[in-house]
Amino acid sequence: MRANRAYELIHTRGNLRPALLAGDERLDLIEVVSIDDGEVALFWELPARQAVRLLRSLRTDLATLDAEVFLARWEQAEGQG
């Protein structure tokens, strides 16, 4: 099963400004939530500009990888950050 069928990506912005205009004080929240049970599988709190880059990568992987491979890859990346 594709990852985008098993997980939902939630991005909560720290304010209404675009990421390019937001300062480093703005922190965005990124959550990857399991659709089946609503549990948070992955979570990041990052400055806005870093969050935008991470969102692009997550969206690409959600669309192209299987759910198990996606979760394994990003759990490993989360632990390194």
HUZICOR-V639332 format. One record per residue. N is the residue number from 1. SS is DSSP state (H for helix, E for strand, L for the rest). PHI is phi in degrees with one decimal (999 if undefined). Layout:
n;ss;phi
N;SS;PHI
N;SS;PHI
This chain:
n;ss;phi
1;L;999
2;E;-64.2
3;H;-62.1
4;H;-71.3
5;H;-91.0
6;H;-103.2
7;E;-131.4
8;E;-114.4
9;E;-101.2
10;E;-119.0
11;E;-118.2
12;E;-112.2
13;L;-81.3
14;L;-71.5
15;L;-158.9
16;L;-85.9
17;L;-66.5
18;L;-63.2
19;L;-58.9
20;L;-67.3
21;L;-97.3
22;L;-77.0
23;L;-80.5
24;L;-69.9
25;L;-75.0
26;L;-79.9
27;E;-112.3
28;E;-104.1
29;E;-107.3
30;E;-124.5
31;E;-126.6
32;E;-110.5
33;E;-114.1
34;E;-70.3
35;L;-70.7
36;L;-63.3
37;L;-119.1
38;L;76.0
39;L;-82.0
40;E;-76.1
41;E;-91.4
42;E;-139.0
43;E;-149.1
44;E;-135.2
45;E;-126.2
46;E;-133.4
47;E;-58.9
48;H;-53.6
49;H;-66.1
50;H;-68.2
51;H;-62.7
52;H;-62.2
53;H;-64.0
54;H;-64.7
55;H;-59.2
56;H;-59.0
57;H;-65.0
58;H;-63.2
59;H;-62.1
60;H;-62.7
61;H;-67.4
62;H;-60.1
63;H;-79.3
64;H;-111.9
65;L;-101.1
66;E;-72.6
67;H;-59.5
68;H;-67.1
69;H;-66.7
70;H;-58.4
71;H;-62.7
72;H;-62.5
73;H;-63.0
74;H;-81.3
75;H;-65.3
76;H;-65.3
77;H;-66.4
78;H;-63.9
79;H;-68.3
80;H;-81.6
81;L;-83.3
